[in-house]
Amino acid sequence: MRLIISPDAAELGLSHARAWLVEAETPLLDGSGIAPDDALRLASADAHPVPAGYAELLAALGHPGTVPAGERLRELVRTRGWRSIGAVVDAINVATLRHGGGIGLHRLDHAELTADCVVTRARGTERIVPAFSTRSRPVPGGDLVYGLREDEPFAWLGRRDCDAADRQLTETSRLVLLVVLGCPGQDGSHTEAIGATISDLLRSLRPDAGLTALATVSGEAS
């Protein structure tokens, strides 16, 4: 599996998107999470402002004023407090809080490892059932999507920012795909730092979970 950045997505400044596979012999939703005090301490360590490029990306997609995912999570934790979901999801949320960039988390089947994950702009034929929903929604043409198959996106970034419900982790999931799109104005050090934070946290929280980086190919047609 590779992460393919299509030419139209590369033109948006997403050439430095990165992705990783996380796999374990036991379900990834098992294991203790991060306590609130520890989560806030870890998130504040070497914390960065939310890069302006995330808002610029949404504006370039035609959605100025939409709040980026990293900024939304910071506000949610500030107002509601930290809520642990489990080691893997907690590690991703800490990385989002620390670096300000949204992270996609998607369940995979081993048979899908021969396919590539393609980041591209929607044609307008795609539909997605957002996580925690049962209602299918159309994805407007020009918004940002990625996934393994046409018209079945794992995630949608535009007026809404959501992952697909049928790719959420289940109690038996042992293989997942992490995707960090990054944003205009940031080079590969931003997305690599997000991956490094997740890797460090998983080593202590779930040492049995291996993290494998995918090759990124930028500017290749899907």
Number of C-alpha atoms within 10 A of each C-alpha: 17 18 24 27 27 21 18 18 25 19 13 18 18 27 24 22 25 26 26 22 21 23 19 16 11 15 16 24 18 16 14 14 19 23 13 14 10 12 19 18 12 19 21 15 9 8 14 13 12 20 20 14 17 25 21 20 23 24 15 14 18 14 17 14 11 17 16 24 22 23 19 15 20 21 13 12 15 11 9 9 12 21 14 16 16 16 21 23 18 23 26 23 27 26 27 25 28 25 23 27 27 26 21 17 25 22 20 19 11 9 7 11 13 10 13 16 25 25 29 23 21 23 15 13 12 17 18 23 21 22 15 12 11 11 10 12 11 12 23 17 15 18 22 25 27 26 21 18 12 15 18 16 24 29 25 24 22 24 19 17 17 19 23 24 20 17 20 17 19 12 10 11 20 21 21 23 21 22 25 22 23 28 26 20 14 17 15 14 11 21 22 18 14 23 22 14 19 22 23 13 20 21 13 10 19 20 13 15 21 16 22 14 17 19 13 18 17 19 16 13 14 13
